[in-house]
């Protein structure tokens, strides 16, 4: 098992590259094309690497998992930075496939646990929910400045429909999350933490399925909540967060805000930071990180949150 294979995913095609013999092949991104791709990959493969491309990679991921082919799904921005680091400035489907194959071999990427079909469905529902939230915000902004009666009527009707659509998606998310006992147990553990509701717990598990399977530093880093040192020679800059999953941080913002009011430990920590002269947004970021670390630790030990003893 020495082959590392890179696959560039697009809406119509899948461009594949093998490291052992440098072979390249292109397949249609449909069920028939993916079956042909699996035959081309064979069974002596160490890792298949592809970029996360939303709906376009879903069929590939499910077929690879179904065939027990080890794979790693990488962030497109990280893949592009790797290409720049090795001097690959050109960007074509064929070049990207070769670059992804090399990335898997050079960085020794670890295979990922395949997502269940239910998790794929929940991701799609969550994406639709976030789009509706954006529509809701835009409609409210337009309504605040609308002066024509017919426009106001249309916007009010649209806002009512958006609320109904969001409620429908929320119900679907709850139903899907309850089908898998393991997933449902994780939701219950996260929802036991003051400040985290059921839907927020589901969102965290969708955005960060790795949670509970890593150490606390890795969890904070993956969310982009780990402070990064800024220094060079005698110059010492401020530590700041960067990178990570922006949607995950957005999902943690309100729970952290609520936790500073209802969770005694978080309230105490937040007040300590404010009294130490930290800005409110810095203190709240620290609470977000603490909340995520707590969630990761509870999931790792498979136990509910309990109030700390005084």
C-alpha angles and dihedrals in degrees: 000000000000104000122109113190127198121201124194107206123209133161094264107023147032116216112199132192129189121209098205098062102007091241120163129198138169126216135180114260095238135092094274093047093048091052088054089048091054090052089050091049093052124186103289098080128127098195143349114212126197138156124255104254104166115237094000096069097042097090091046093050093049093047093048090049091047090053092046092241112156112238143173123209110206135195111259091225092054091047091052092050090051089052091051091047092057092044099255101142097157116091120203131133091256094047092047092052091053091046092052091050090052091046091057092050099042098043093039092226117202121237114255129230108256116248118239120244087249091057091050089052092048091051090054091048091048091051090051090048092053091049089053091050089055090049090049092052092047092048092050091050092051092046091054090060101031114115101172112091096219091052091050090051092051093048093048090050090048092051091051090051092048090054090051091048092050091049090051092051091047090054091049091050092051092049094048093046090056095054094074112059093203092051091045090053090053091050090052092050093050093044089055089068110093108249096029117097128194096265092046089050091052090048092052092051092049094047093042112026089163092067113121092027099077139053121270096257091053091050093051091046093049090054092047091243098116113104112244117213118237112199141128125178108317093344114101117188130188120279112245139174121250141163121012128104111325095193090055091054090050090051090053097048100081095039089053091049091050092044091059087063105036104028112072093204093051092044091053093047093047093050091048091055093048091048089050089060100259118149115252093246090051091049092048091050088054089052090050089053092046091049092051093047090050091050091049092049094048093049091047091054093036096231138127124250115266129188113263115248115250 
